[in-house]
Amino acid sequence: MKVLVLSNFYPPHFIGGYELGCSDVVEALNNRGYDVRVLTSTHGVDKAQQSERVYRWLETDLALNLDGSSSDLVKLLRKESTNQRAFARVCEDFSPDVLYVWNATHISISIALKAHRLGMPVCYFISDHWLSEWENDALYSLNRRAPRKLYRRMVWKSLTSSLKAVGLLSSASLNLANAQFASRFLKEEALRAKRPVLGAEVIHWGIDVNRFRSSDTTRNSNRLLYVGQLTQLKGIETAVRALKLIVERRCNRSTTLTIVGGPDYENRIHRLVSSLGLEDNVRFTGLVPRDQLPSVYEEHDILLFPSVWAEPFSLTVLEAMSSGLAIVGTTTGGSREVLRNEDNALTFPKEDAGACAEQVIRLLQDRELRERLRRNGRRTVEDRFRLDQMIDKIDVALKKTSGLDASAMR
């Protein structure tokens, strides 16, 4: 089966975890005999380029400096025209059986709508909040922002009608008959936004447990780790403030925190570390390539997951659990579908540095608790969140969407 994956960003040029998960799925499907190509944006590269399986041809609206004026329409139409031509070119070269949409933020949903109009089967894997907010897409929101003056509004109406006629603008809704969600939380969010996804399947993220292995060696406990973006929504400030409370106790002064990720917006976290006098306890690595993360996990004992926002579903938590780290984290959004307090993790309320510190101190003092959480965390991943389990479900969903049976795959 030929599958065209649509994603706004794609490794090695990525922003968050869903792009890494998308790459894992693409690789796994190719290994199972699928022919999978990826259509993505030029984010991270100087110009459009193509490798054997990845077409970095799409433009985003990130650099358009949109201000809500009528001139935005010209900018957005240029982007839309480029993206639809790119889609048409890939279809001509590749002839996909299914379009598999992962995230359309900043590249526009128009490609999926065009595929629907062409009668191409479309499947969606929703691992972020974009589906609940897709009407805020930069181009389609212009439908709701007609000029106030009558003559301009008449011109605007005529122009948008013409654009709809040629397929560059649409007021149509997405056909979500073949949607999948990375968490129950995301599906419930979509239902609250009145998306027709009641029958959609939840397919949780999965990871390769052979890549992220747990050592049987009993670990120390004072090497803390944070992996993720350095933003306020990720709660990294909570982790740093918790570390300050931990090392204030004499017996815990050697506790360290490694911060993997970036960028550090406005150097905010570096300044916080300095203001708290934690320079000797905190190490910043910057971004680390995915293939080096297993060794990073191996060098640490406890993962801090202090997220503030409603996490769709975290790959980092699964990777750390699989690698044998004890988890201290919040249960915002989809995280509560993984983390169970006192069973496979210790949890605390978001933005509560004191509660975070107390949970870490418990692990520092109680080896039996620490080892139990480590074992249960690894077992959680092995039982419920393996990559091969995820791919089994996606395999069935893609065949159903395309109308191809197993014999057609051979």
C-alpha positions in Angstrom: 0.0 0.0 0.0 1.2 3.5 -0.8 0.7 6.0 2.0 1.4 9.7 1.8 2.0 11.2 5.3 1.3 14.9 5.7 3.0 16.6 8.6 3.9 20.3 9.1 7.3 19.4 10.5 9.4 16.3 10.2 12.8 15.1 11.7 15.5 16.0 11.8 13.9 19.5 11.8 11.2 19.3 14.5 9.8 21.2 17.4 8.0 18.6 19.6 7.5 14.9 20.3 4.7 14.2 17.8 7.2 14.7 14.8 9.5 12.1 16.4 6.6 9.7 16.9 5.5 10.3 13.3 9.0 9.3 12.1 8.9 6.2 14.2 5.6 5.2 12.6 6.8 5.9 9.1 9.9 3.8 9.6 7.8 0.9 11.2 5.3 0.9 8.3 8.0 0.9 5.7 9.5 -2.1 7.5 6.2 -3.9 7.3 6.0 -3.6 3.5 4.2 -0.3 3.1 5.6 2.3 0.7 5.4 5.5 2.8 6.4 9.0 1.7 6.2 12.2 3.7 5.1 15.6 2.5 6.3 18.2 4.9 7.4 21.9 5.0 10.7 23.5 4.4 11.1 24.2 8.1 14.7 23.9 9.0 16.1 24.0 5.5 17.0 26.9 3.2 14.9 25.8 0.2 12.6 23.1 -1.0 14.3 19.7 -1.2 13.6 16.1 -1.7 15.1 12.9 -0.4 14.1 9.3 -1.4 11.0 9.3 0.9 10.7 12.9 2.2 9.4 15.8 0.2 10.2 19.1 2.0 8.1 21.2 -0.4 5.4 22.9 1.6 5.4 26.5 2.8 4.3 27.5 6.3 2.7 30.8 7.5 5.3 31.1 10.3 7.3 33.8 8.4 4.4 35.7 6.8 4.1 38.3 9.6 0.3 38.2 9.4 -1.5 41.2 10.9 -5.1 40.4 10.1 -5.3 42.9 7.2 -6.6 42.3 3.7 -3.1 42.0 2.4 -2.8 38.8 4.3 -5.0 37.2 1.7 -2.4 37.6 -1.0 0.4 36.1 1.2 -1.8 33.2 2.2 -3.0 32.5 -1.3 0.6 32.4 -2.6 1.3 29.8 0.1 -1.9 27.8 -0.6 -1.1 27.8 -4.3 2.4 26.5 -3.7 1.2 23.8 -1.3 -1.6 22.5 -3.5 0.8 22.4 -6.5 3.2 20.4 -4.3 0.5 18.0 -3.3 -0.6 17.5 -6.9 3.0 16.9 -7.9 3.6 14.2 -5.3 0.3 12.6 -6.2 1.4 12.5 -9.9 4.8 11.0 -9.0 3.7 8.6 -6.2 -0.1 7.9 -6.7 -0.8 7.3 -3.0 -3.6 5.0 -1.9 -4.2 6.9 1.3 -3.4 10.4 2.6 -2.4 10.1 6.3 -2.7 13.5 8.0 -0.7 14.0 11.1 -0.6 17.8 11.8 -1.7 20.6 9.4 -1.0 23.5 11.6 0.8 26.4 9.7 0.6 24.5 6.4 -3.2 24.7 6.1 -5.9 22.0 6.0 -6.5 22.7 2.4 -4.5 19.6 1.2 -6.8 17.3 3.2 -9.9 19.0 1.9 -8.6 18.7 -1.7 -7.9 15.0 -1.2 -11.5 14.6 0.0 -12.8 16.4 -3.1 -10.7 14.1 -5.3 -12.1 11.0 -3.6 -8.8 10.0 -2.1 -9.1 8.1 1.2 -7.9 10.3 4.1 -6.9 9.1 7.5 -6.0 11.3 10.5 -3.7 10.6 13.4 -4.4 13.3 16.0 -1.6 13.7 18.5 -1.9 17.5 19.2 -4.7 20.0 19.7 -4.9 21.2 16.1 -8.1 19.4 15.2 -10.1 21.2 17.9 -8.9 24.5 16.6 -8.6 24.0 12.8 -11.0 26.8 11.9 -8.4 29.2 13.2 -6.2 28.1 10.3 -4.7 31.4 8.9 -6.4 31.2 5.6 -9.8 29.8 6.6 -10.2 32.2 9.4 -10.2 35.0 6.8 -13.7 33.8 5.8 -14.8 35.4 9.1 -12.9 38.6 8.7 -14.6 40.5 5.8 -13.8 44.3 5.6 -16.3 46.6 7.3 -16.8 49.1 4.4 -19.5 48.0 2.0 -17.6 48.4 -1.3 -14.6 46.5 0.1 -16.9 43.8 1.5 -18.4 43.4 -1.9 -15.0 43.0 -3.5 -14.0 40.6 -0.7 -17.1 38.5 -1.2 -16.5 38.3 -5.0 -12.8 37.4 -4.5 -13.5 34.7 -1.9 -16.2 33.2 -4.1 -13.8 32.9 -7.0 -11.2 31.4 -4.7 -13.7 28.8 -3.5 -14.5 28.0 -7.1 -10.9 27.1 -8.0 -10.4 25.2 -4.7 -8.1 27.6 -2.9 -10.6 28.4 -0.2 -13.3 26.3 1.3 -16.0 26.5 4.0 -16.2 22.7 4.0 -15.7 20.6 7.1 -13.3 17.7 7.4 -14.5 14.2 6.9 -13.3 12.6 10.1 -14.7 9.1 9.5 -11.1 7.7 9.7 -9.7 9.7 12.6 -7.4 8.2 15.3 -6.4 9.9 18.6 -3.2 9.5 20.5 -5.1 9.8 23.8 -8.6 9.7 25.2 -8.1 13.2 26.4 -7.6 14.5 22.8 -10.7 12.6 21.6 -12.8 14.1 24.4 -11.4 17.6 23.6 -12.5 17.1 20.0 -15.9 15.9 21.0 -16.3 19.1 23.2 -15.4 21.1 20.1 -18.3 19.3 18.4 -16.2 17.2 16.0 -17.9 14.1 14.6 -15.5 11.6 16.1 -17.5 9.6 18.6 -16.6 6.4 16.9 -12.9 7.3 16.4 -10.3 4.9 17.8 -7.8 5.8 20.4 -4.3 4.5 19.5 -1.8 5.5 22.2 1.8 6.3 21.4 4.1 3.4 21.4 7.9 3.2 21.6 10.5 0.6 20.8 11.3 -1.1 24.1 14.5 -2.6 22.6 15.8 0.9 21.8 15.0 2.2 25.3 16.2 -0.5 27.6 16.1 -0.8 31.3 19.2 -2.0 33.2 18.7 -4.5 36.0 21.4 -2.7 38.0 20.2 -0.9 41.1 20.6 2.8 40.5 21.5 5.7 42.7 18.8 8.3 43.0 20.3 11.8 42.9 20.7 12.3 39.1 17.5 14.1 37.9 16.6 14.6 34.3 14.3 16.9 32.3 13.8 16.4 28.6 11.7 18.8 26.5 11.1 22.3 25.3 12.3 25.1 27.7 8.9 26.9 27.9 6.7 28.0 30.7 4.0 25.5 29.6 6.3 22.6 30.1 6.9 23.6 33.7 10.7 23.7 33.7 10.7 26.5 36.2 8.9 24.3 38.6 11.6 21.7 38.2 14.4 24.2 38.9 12.7 25.6 41.9 12.0 22.1 43.2 15.7 21.3 42.9 16.6 24.4 45.0 14.3 23.0 47.8 15.9 19.6 47.5 19.6 20.7 47.7 18.8 23.0 50.7 18.7 19.8 52.7 22.3 18.9 53.7 22.0 15.2 52.7 20.8 16.1 49.2 23.4 18.7 48.2 24.9 16.5 45.5 21.6 16.1 43.7 21.9 17.3 40.1 19.5 18.1 37.3 20.3 17.7 33.6 18.2 19.8 31.3 18.0 18.4 27.8 16.2 20.5 25.2 15.8 24.1 24.0 15.7 26.8 23.0 15.9 28.6 26.3 13.5 31.4 25.5 15.0 34.8 26.5 17.6 32.9 28.5 14.9 32.6 31.2 15.9 29.3 32.7 19.6 30.0 32.7 18.9 33.2 34.6 16.7 31.4 37.1 19.4 28.8 37.8 21.9 31.6 38.4 19.5 33.5 40.7 19.0 30.4 42.8 22.7 29.6 43.0 22.3 26.3 41.3 25.1 26.6 38.7 26.9 23.6 40.2 23.8 21.4 40.3 22.3 22.1 36.8 23.7 21.1 33.5 22.3 22.3 30.1 22.9 20.0 27.1 20.8 21.8 24.5 19.1 19.7 22.0 20.2 16.1 21.8 19.7 13.9 18.7 17.1 11.2 19.2 19.6 8.4 18.7 21.6 9.6 21.7 18.6 9.8 24.1 18.9 6.1 25.2 22.4 6.8 26.6 21.1 10.0 28.3 18.4 8.1 30.1 20.9 5.5 31.1 22.9 8.1 32.9 20.1 9.3 35.1 17.8 8.0 37.8 14.6 10.2 38.0 12.7 12.0 35.2 11.0 15.2 36.2 7.9 15.8 34.1 6.5 19.1 35.5 4.2 20.0 32.6 1.7 22.8 33.1 -0.4 22.6 29.9 -2.8 19.9 28.9 -0.3 17.4 27.4 -1.7 15.5 24.5 0.3 12.4 25.4 4.0 12.3 26.2 6.6 10.2 24.4 9.3 11.4 26.9 7.5 9.7 29.8 7.3 6.4 27.9 10.9 6.5 26.9 12.0 7.2 30.4 9.8 4.5 31.9 11.1 2.0 29.4 14.7 3.1 30.2 14.1 2.3 33.9 13.8 5.8 35.4 11.5 6.6 38.2 9.0 9.3 37.2 7.9 12.4 39.2 5.4 14.3 37.2 2.0 16.1 36.7 -1.0 14.4 35.2 -2.3 17.2 33.0 -4.1 16.2 29.8 -3.3 12.8 28.4 -0.6 12.1 31.0 -3.1 10.7 33.4 -3.6 7.8 31.0 -0.1 6.7 31.8 1.0 8.0 35.2 -0.6 6.3 38.3 0.5 7.7 41.6 2.3 5.4 43.9 2.1 2.6 41.3 4.3 3.5 38.3 5.1 7.2 39.3 4.8 9.8 41.9 2.6 12.7 40.9 2.2 16.3 42.1 -0.1 19.3 41.3 1.2 21.5 38.4 3.3 24.5 39.3 3.8 23.2 42.9 7.6 23.1 43.3 7.3 22.2 47.0 5.2 19.1 46.2 7.5 18.1 43.4 10.5 18.4 45.8 8.9 16.3 48.4 8.2 13.5 46.0 11.8 13.5 44.8 13.0 13.5 48.4 10.9 10.4 49.0 12.7 8.6 46.2 16.1 9.8 47.5 15.3 8.2 50.8 13.4 5.1 49.9 15.2 2.7 47.6 12.4 0.1 47.8 9.9 2.6 46.5 12.2 3.8 43.8 12.9 0.3 42.5 9.2 -0.6 42.6 8.3 2.4 40.5 11.1 1.6 38.1 9.8 -2.0 37.6 6.2 -1.0 37.3 7.0 1.8 34.9 8.9 -0.6 32.5 6.1 -3.1 32.8 3.5 -0.4 32.0 5.3 0.3 28.7 5.8 -3.4 27.8 2.2 -4.2 28.4 0.4 -1.1 26.9 2.7 1.2 25.0 4.9 -0.7 22.7 5.5 0.6 19.2 4.6 -2.8 17.6 1.2 -2.7 19.3 0.6 0.8 18.0 1.6 -0.2 14.4 -0.7 -3.3 14.6 -3.7 -0.9 15.1 -2.6 1.6 12.5 -2.1 -1.2 10.0 -5.7 -2.3 10.5 -7.0 1.3 10.3 -5.1 2.1 7.1 -6.3 -1.0 5.3 -9.9 -0.2 6.4 -9.5 3.4 5.2 -8.0 2.5 1.8 -10.4 -0.4 1.1 -7.4 -2.7 0.4 -7.3 -6.1 2.1 -4.3 -8.1 3.2 -4.0 -9.9 -0.2 -3.7 -6.5 -2.0 -0.7 -5.7 0.2 1.3 -8.7 -1.2 
